[in-house]
Amino acid sequence: VLFPRFGPFGEHAVNASWIAVQELEKLGLRDDVDLHVYEVPVEYQTVQRLIPALWKKHSPQLVVHVGVSGMATTVTLEKCGHNVGYKGLDNCRFCPGSQCCVEGGPECIDSIIDMDTVCKRVSALGLDVTVTISKDAGRYGDTSHRWGQQTHPAAPVPFGLSS
């Protein structure tokens, strides 16, 4: 399982996603699950190089992109990721002129994971956490603009978490 979490950006001097992923890394998953955690800079061009390299290195069966949203009030499970409409500058003050993350890629990719079921199961655990579903991951500042970078030919469409 590959957990790229995104680094600081904008007013987020510490990206809360890092704190969450650090805790997961400490706890681990199961003994038979390899967990790989990486910090990914919030930089379009770095993401375009780094994410495919991580896929090549680990050949993951699941990738969970974890990010932070200043607008979210819950843990949000994203049902899809968008490839177009990016207008925000990254940490290098760069934005693709086309406002597209992956030239020639599809406009949207839907997750193959049943987020409604995941949401119901997490909610049924009785944790002090509210989990919701989103069909619009938004654009810059969350995890959605990284979805199209996966290049592993047999890779499932990942799901994202924003908090």
KAWOKA-V370134 format. One record per residue. N is the residue number from 1. RES is the residue in one letter. D_FIRST is the distance of its C-alpha to the first C-alpha in whole Angstrom. Layout:
BEGIN
n = <N,N>
res = <RES,RES>
d_first = <D_FIRST,D_FIRST>
END
This chain:
BEGIN
n = <1,2,3,4,5,6,7,8,9,10,11,12,13,14,15,16,17,18,19,20,21,22,23,24,25,26,27,28,29,30,31,32,33,34,35,36,37,38,39,40,41,42,43,44,45,46,47,48,49,50,51,52,53,54,55,56,57,58,59,60,61,62,63,64,65,66,67,68,69,70,71,72,73,74,75,76,77,78,79,80,81,82,83,84,85,86,87,88,89,90,91,92,93,94,95,96,97,98,99,100,101,102,103,104,105,106,107,108,109,110,111,112,113,114,115,116,117,118,119,120,121,122,123,124,125,126,127,128,129,130,131,132,133,134,135,136,137,138,139,140,141,142,143,144,145,146,147,148,149,150,151,152,153,154,155,156,157,158,159,160,161,162,163>
res = <V,L,F,P,R,F,G,P,F,G,E,H,A,V,N,A,S,W,I,A,V,Q,E,L,E,K,L,G,L,R,D,D,V,D,L,H,V,Y,E,V,P,V,E,Y,Q,T,V,Q,R,L,I,P,A,L,W,K,K,H,S,P,Q,L,V,V,H,V,G,V,S,G,M,A,T,T,V,T,L,E,K,C,G,H,N,V,G,Y,K,G,L,D,N,C,R,F,C,P,G,S,Q,C,C,V,E,G,G,P,E,C,I,D,S,I,I,D,M,D,T,V,C,K,R,V,S,A,L,G,L,D,V,T,V,T,I,S,K,D,A,G,R,Y,G,D,T,S,H,R,W,G,Q,Q,T,H,P,A,A,P,V,P,F,G,L,S,S>
d_first = <0,4,7,10,13,16,19,23,25,28,29,26,27,24,21,20,16,16,18,15,12,14,15,12,11,15,14,11,9,11,12,11,7,6,5,6,9,11,15,16,19,21,23,23,23,21,18,20,19,16,13,15,15,11,10,13,12,9,9,6,6,5,6,8,11,13,16,20,23,26,27,25,26,23,20,19,17,18,19,19,19,22,23,27,29,27,30,29,29,26,27,29,31,30,29,29,33,32,30,27,24,23,27,27,24,25,26,23,20,19,16,16,14,18,18,21,20,17,20,22,20,19,23,24,22,25,23,25,23,24,21,22,22,22,23,24,22,24,24,24,23,20,17,18,20,16,15,18,16,14,16,14,16,14,12,12,13,11,12,13,15,18,20>
END
